[in-house]
Amino acid sequence: MMLKLSIIILLLLNSSISIGSTKNNLPNNQLLCPKLLWGFEFISSNRVKVIETNLNNITSFNEYFYDIDLELSYINIFSSENNIRDRVYSIELNSLRVDVWTMTGGGFTTREMFPIGLCKFVEIDNFLSYIENLK
């Protein structure tokens, strides 16, 4: 019983260390969703460039603010700094599932947009050009 408890504690500590290192290493990283021609380029410790391609195959990008919630294991992306009501996207750190926040009759609601497995961290020199070349 004690051995099982020790293993569980070690696994929990290891996962929180990897999530903690994600927070420190997020600037200069890119999350690519190649099948959907979308990407998230973390350009500083609180800014992200979101590259999106619509159904008409038109690619655009916008810069947003982000914050990492280590307790819930999410990267939350906002349209304005320090305003939780302006949340646009959330990325679950362990699975890289991307959720989109939309306004509904009952308030803000999250919608799963990119399920688990569609996005991955990559290292690409010119991220926008890379997505354009995937078309």
C-alpha positions as CSV (number, residue, x, y, z in Angstrom):
1,M,0.0,0.0,0.0
2,M,2.8,2.4,0.9
3,L,4.6,1.6,-2.4
4,K,1.4,2.4,-4.4
5,L,1.0,5.7,-2.5
6,S,4.7,6.6,-3.2
7,I,4.3,5.9,-6.9
8,I,1.2,8.0,-7.1
9,I,2.9,10.9,-5.3
10,L,5.9,10.7,-7.6
11,L,3.7,10.7,-10.7
12,L,1.8,13.7,-9.5
13,L,5.0,15.6,-8.7
14,N,6.5,14.7,-12.1
15,S,3.4,15.9,-14.0
16,S,3.3,19.2,-12.1
17,I,7.1,19.7,-12.8
18,S,6.5,19.2,-16.5
19,I,3.5,21.6,-16.5
20,G,5.6,24.1,-14.6
21,S,8.4,23.9,-17.1
22,T,5.8,24.4,-19.9
23,K,5.0,27.8,-18.3
24,N,8.6,28.9,-18.3
25,N,9.4,27.6,-21.8
26,L,6.2,28.7,-23.6
27,P,7.6,31.9,-25.2
28,N,9.2,31.1,-28.6
29,N,7.1,27.9,-28.9
30,Q,4.5,27.1,-31.6
31,L,1.5,24.9,-31.5
32,L,0.5,23.7,-34.9
33,C,-2.9,22.1,-36.0
34,P,-1.9,21.1,-39.5
35,K,-5.1,19.5,-40.7
36,L,-7.0,22.7,-39.9
37,L,-4.3,25.1,-40.9
38,W,-4.3,26.8,-37.5
39,G,-1.4,27.7,-35.2
40,F,-0.5,29.4,-32.0
41,E,2.8,31.2,-31.8
42,F,3.8,32.2,-28.3
43,I,5.8,35.4,-29.0
44,S,6.4,36.5,-25.4
45,S,5.6,35.6,-21.8
46,N,2.0,37.0,-22.2
47,R,1.4,37.4,-25.9
48,V,0.4,34.8,-28.6
49,K,-0.2,35.1,-32.3
50,V,-3.1,33.0,-33.4
51,I,-3.0,32.0,-37.1
52,E,-6.4,30.7,-38.3
53,T,-7.7,29.5,-41.7
54,N,-11.4,29.8,-42.4
55,L,-13.6,27.6,-44.5
56,N,-12.8,29.7,-47.6
57,N,-9.1,28.8,-47.1
58,I,-8.2,32.4,-46.2
59,T,-5.5,32.6,-43.5
60,S,-5.3,35.5,-41.1
61,F,-3.6,36.2,-37.8
62,N,-4.3,38.2,-34.6
63,E,-2.3,38.8,-31.5
64,Y,-3.9,38.1,-28.2
65,F,-2.9,37.9,-24.5
66,Y,-2.5,34.6,-22.7
67,D,-2.2,33.3,-19.2
68,I,-1.5,29.8,-17.9
69,D,-3.7,28.3,-15.2
70,L,-1.4,25.6,-13.8
71,E,-4.1,24.4,-11.3
72,L,-6.5,23.5,-14.1
73,S,-3.7,22.8,-16.7
74,Y,-5.0,25.3,-19.3
75,I,-3.6,28.1,-21.4
76,N,-6.3,30.8,-21.6
77,I,-6.1,33.2,-24.5
78,F,-7.8,36.6,-24.1
79,S,-8.5,39.5,-26.5
80,S,-7.5,42.1,-23.9
81,E,-5.0,41.8,-21.1
82,N,-6.1,40.8,-17.6
83,N,-9.8,40.5,-18.6
84,I,-11.2,37.0,-18.0
85,R,-14.5,37.9,-19.7
86,D,-12.6,38.4,-23.0
87,R,-11.5,34.8,-23.2
88,V,-11.3,33.6,-26.8
89,Y,-9.6,30.2,-26.7
90,S,-8.4,27.7,-24.1
91,I,-5.8,25.0,-24.7
92,E,-5.7,22.0,-22.3
93,L,-2.0,21.5,-21.6
94,N,-1.9,17.7,-21.3
95,S,-4.0,16.8,-24.4
96,L,-3.5,20.0,-26.4
97,R,-7.3,20.1,-27.0
98,V,-8.4,23.6,-28.1
99,D,-11.7,25.1,-27.0
100,V,-13.3,28.2,-28.4
101,W,-15.3,30.5,-26.1
102,T,-18.5,31.9,-27.7
103,M,-21.3,34.1,-26.5
104,T,-24.6,32.3,-26.1
105,G,-28.0,33.3,-24.6
106,G,-26.9,32.1,-21.2
107,G,-23.5,33.8,-21.3
108,F,-20.0,32.6,-22.4
109,T,-19.8,29.0,-23.3
110,T,-16.9,26.8,-24.4
111,R,-17.1,24.7,-27.5
112,E,-14.5,22.0,-28.3
113,M,-13.1,23.1,-31.6
114,F,-10.0,20.9,-32.1
115,P,-10.2,17.5,-30.4
116,I,-7.2,15.7,-28.8
117,G,-4.5,14.8,-31.3
118,L,-5.0,17.5,-33.9
119,C,-2.4,19.9,-32.5
120,K,1.3,19.4,-31.6
121,F,4.2,21.6,-30.5
122,V,6.7,22.2,-33.4
123,E,9.8,24.3,-34.2
124,I,9.4,26.2,-37.5
125,D,11.3,29.3,-38.6
126,N,8.5,31.1,-40.5
127,F,5.3,29.8,-39.0
128,L,2.8,31.8,-41.1
129,S,4.5,30.8,-44.4
130,Y,4.6,27.2,-43.2
131,I,0.8,27.2,-42.7
132,E,0.3,28.9,-46.1
133,N,2.5,26.2,-47.8
134,L,0.3,23.5,-46.3
135,K,-2.6,24.6,-48.4
